[in-house]
Amino acid sequence: MAEEAPKVLVRHDDAEAFVVNLLVAVGVSAKHAQTIAHGLVQADLRGVESHGINRLPSYLARVRNGVLDPKAEPELTQVTPVVAQVDGHNGFGFPAAHLAMETAISMARTFGIGMVSVKHSNHFGMSAWLVRQAVDAGMMSLVFTNSSPALPVWGGKTKLIGVSPIACGAPGGENSVPFILDMAPSVAARGKIYKALRRGEKIPMDWALDADGKPTDDPEKALQGVMLPMGGPKGSALAIMMDVFSGVLSGSAFAGGVTGPYDMSKPGDVGHFIIALKPDLFMSLEEFKQRMDILYQRVVGSDKMEGVERIYFPGEIEQLTEARRLKEGIPFVQSEIDALDAEAERLGVAKIRRGL
């Protein structure tokens, strides 16, 4: 087993400040830069490093290549009292998705439910940060997005459908954590392949196939081939569902037309689908929270299979990781720090501050 590379620790607020400085330097407004930084650092805090601040070099490369507009302002159109659409105008996905969730929450407070479709957007990082936005507002939510081709449809052999995450959430009770689900319809998220490539690590043999259709543990070969859907036809169908709700419905790209965050050839044209829902529509909020407590306790208190020490609620491991990293810092390998510092040098801003 290869020795694990030593880690460089960075405080979460130092990471956010660094991201803001880089983004403002390329023309992003301070307000949108803070939203993007928050979403990226939330991923690092929760242990989802594949969607954290190490995404910045690819985002900035897309800005330099003219396929992502750093100055774009998302535009909101109210369709009905409970339905709206956001046009991202090819800007960063984070501000467009944040506005969509903010709008959905506002509609849900008044009418019980709010639905927002987002078109002409880009990658918005980890879906869980948007679910968390709803949970913090006391709302249940659904967060869908489509993405660039990475999966074959079941029975096919070429990339067509994206590894598009399915996310949802609900507030917890007095004695439970919030329910936060954020999962890819593939065996593993494609961002984990990029992280392994960046860190010089191997991947499990059941994650992807190379260009010849053979299982591989080489992340570079995996990215030249296809990801594997979880559960065979079930994972494939879930990925298609993300395309229906996020791409077809919104008016954005679909059926293999989305451009990925590492592709410098043209705008992403990503679509999102967001719903916020009041949890006390059918009962009092107190009763809802009591029922969430019961669900949580029954899940984590289930009889354990052999070799299992603890059962976790969906999203609980990430919440525990966040609590630890808020105190101990976010760990990066030196090569990741070097890549971020290179972007800082290119833009003439301060390098990322290390240590606690």
N, C-alpha and C positions, 0 to 999 in steps of 0.2 A: 504493500500500500504506500502510495506517494506521501511524503511528509507535507503536512498542510503549511501553506505559505503564511508567514507572520502577518498579523493584521495591524493596520493603522487605525486608531480610534479618532472619531470626529464627533463633536457635540452636534445635536440636531439643529440648534439655532445657528451655529456656525455654518452648517451645511445649507440651511435655508438662505442665509445672508449671501453666501457664495453664489448660489443659483440665481438669486435676484440680481446680483451685480453683473453676472454674465449675460443674462437676458436683457437687462436694460441697455447694456453695451451694444446689443444688436438691434435695438429699436423697440423692444417690447415695453409697454407702459408699466410703470411701477405697480399699479393695481393688478394687472394680469400676471406680471412676473411673480408677485407674491402668491397668487393662486396656483401657478405652475409649480413653484418651489414647494408649497405646502403639499400638493399631490405627490410629488416625487419623493420628498423626505418622509411622508407617511408610509410609502412603500418600504423604504429602507428601515424605518423604525419597526415595521411589522415583520421584517425578515424576508420581504419579497424584493430582494436586491435586483432581480431581473427587470424590475420596473421602477427602479430608483434613480438617483441622480447620475448614474453611469449611462443613462439614456441621453444625457446632454450632448455629447459629441455628435451623435447621429442627428439630433434635432438641429443643432447649429450648422451642421453640414448641409442640411436641407434648406436652411435659411440662406447660406452662402451660395447655393446652387439655384436660388430663385424659385424653388418649388414649395416653399412655405412662407407665408407673409407674416412677419413678426408684428406688424402694425395693424393687422386686421382687427376689426371690432365685430363681435358676434351681434347679429340683428334678430330681435324678437318680433314675431308676428302672432297675435292672439287670434286663434281660429274660432273657438267657441269659449264659453266661460270656463270649461275644464280642459281644453286642448289648445296647445300652442306649438309653434315651430321656431327653431333657432337656425339661422343660416350662419355657419361658422366663417364664411368668406375665405376659406383656406388659411385660417389662422391656427394657432395652437389649439389642440382639442380641449385642453383643460378649462380655459375661460368659457368656451361654448357649452361644455358639459356642466360646468358649475352654474352658469346662468339657467340652463335647462332644469337642473334639479332645484335651484332656488325658486324658479317660477312654478314648478310642479308642487313644491311644498306650499307656496303661497295659495295656489288654487285649492289644494287639499284642505287647508285650514278653513276655507270658506265653504267649499262644496263637498268635502270628504275625499275627493280624488282629483289628481291632476296628472295629465299626460303630455309629454313634450317629445316631439321628434326633432332630431338634429341632422342637418344636411351640410355637405361641403366642409367637413371637419377634418381633423387629424387625430393621431394617436393621443389618448388621454391618460395613459399610464395605467395604474392599477385601479380596477373598477371599485374596489372596496373603499377607496377614499370618498367616492360619491355616495355609496351606501351609508358610510359613516356620517356624511353631511345630513342625510335624512334621519338617521338614528338620533343624532344630536338635537334634531328639531322635533323629536318625539314621533317620527313617522316611520311607517313601513315603506319599502321601496322595491322596485325592479329596475335593474340597470343592464341594458343590452348594448352591444356594439358589434359591428362587423369589422373585418380586417383583411389584410392581403392574403392571396392564395398560399396555403401551406399544407392543406389536407387533401387527399383524394376523396371523392365521394365513395361510398361503400361499393366495391366491385370495380372501381376505376383504378388507374395507376398514375395519373398526373395531378398536379396541384390545381385545385379549383376553388375550394372553400377555405376561409380563414380559420385560424385557431382563435375563435371569437369568444371571449369570456361570458359566462352566465353569472350574474350577480344579483343578490337580493338580501334584504335584511329586515329586522324588526327590533324594536326596543325590548330590553329585558325587564324583569321585575325587580323587586327589592333584594331578592336573594339569587339572582341569576345574571349572567352577562348577556349583552345583546346577541342576537342571532345575526351573523354576517357570513354569507356564503359568497365566494368569489372563485370560480373554477373554470378551467378551460375544457372544451369538449374533446381535447386530445389527451393522450396518456400524460403528457407534460406540456406546460406552456412553452411556446417557442422562445420567449425571452430567457428561459433557463438554458436553452441551447447557446444563445449568444453569450450568456454569462459564463458558461463553461469554456467557450472559445476564448473569451477575454482573459480568463484566469488560467488557461492552459490545462484544463481538466477534461477527463473523459466523461461520457454520459452513459447511463444504463442502456443495455442492448435492445430493450423493448420500447424505446422512445421514438425511434425514427428509422427510415430506410435510406440508403444512399442512392445515387443516381441510377444504379443498376438494380435497384429493388431489393438489396440485401440489408439485413440488420447491421447497424454500425454503432460503435462507441466513440467515434470521432465526430465532434460537433461540426467541424468544417464540412465533412462529407454529408452529415445529416442535413445541413442547410442547403446543400446542393440537391438533396433528394426530397423526401416528403415526411411529414410528421404522421404518426399513427393515431387514429381516433380511439378514444376509450370505448370499450364495450362494442367494438366493431360497428355495425349499422346504427346502433343507438347514438354513439358519439357523432357519427356522420350526420344523422338527422338533426341533432341539436345544433350543429354548426350551420346547417341549412336554415334552421329556424331563426338563428341570429341574422342571417342574410335577409330573410323575409321581413322581419320586424325593423331591422336597422337600415338596410339598404333599399329594398324594393319599396317599402312604405314611405321612406323619407324623401326619395328622389335622388339619393346618393348612388355611388357605384355599387355594384353587386355582381354575383356570378363570375368572380375572378377579376373584376375590374378595379378593386381597391389597390392603391399603391402603398407599399409598406414603408415604415419609418427609416429603413436603411437603403431605400431605393431613391436615387437622386434624379430620376428621369422625368417625373411629372407630379403634380399635386396628388395628395392622398385620396381626397373625395370620400372620406369615411363617414358612415352614418351611425347615429346612436338612437336609442329608444329608452325613455325614462318615465317611470310612473312613481308618484308618491301617494300614499294612502293613509288616512287617519286610522289608528288602531282601535278607536272607540266608536266605530260606526254601528256595531251590532250589540254592544254591551258597554258598560262603564269602563273607563280607563283602568280603574282599580281592579276590576274583574279580569280584564285582559292581562294585566301584569301578574296577577295571581296565577293565571293559567300558564303564562310563560315560565313562572317559577316552577310549577309542577312539571312542565315539559323538560326544563333544564335538569331538575333533580332526578327525574326518571331516566334521562339520557345518560348523565354522568354517573348515576348510581347503578347502572345496569350490571348484571353479572359479567365478569371479565373472562375473556377467553385466555387460554394458557399463554403465558409470556407477556401479557398486557398489564402494566402497572396502573395506568390511569386512562379513563375515557374522557375525551374532550368534546365540548359543544362546538359546532361549526364556527370558526373564527376565534375560538378561545386561545389557541396556541399563539396566534398572531398578536392577540391582545396582551398575553403574558410577555411575549418578546418585546413588544413596544414598551411596556412598563420597565423592563430590564434595560433596554437601550436608552431610554430617557435618562436613566441614572448613569449607565456605564459608557455611553457613546455608541456610535454606529461603526462597525468594523468594515474596513476596506483593505484589499491587498494593494501592495505598492504600485503595481502596474495600473490599477484603476486611478489611484491618486496622481500618477504621472500623466495619464491621459487628460484628467481634469485640469491639472496644472498647465498642460500644453495649451488648452483652450483659453485659460486665463492669460497666458503670455501673448497669445495671438491677439486677444482683445484689449490688452493693456490694463487688466484689473488684478486685484490682489489674489494670490493663490489661496487655496482652501486652507483654513486654519486647522492644525492638527492638535490633538490632545484635549484633556479635560481641564 
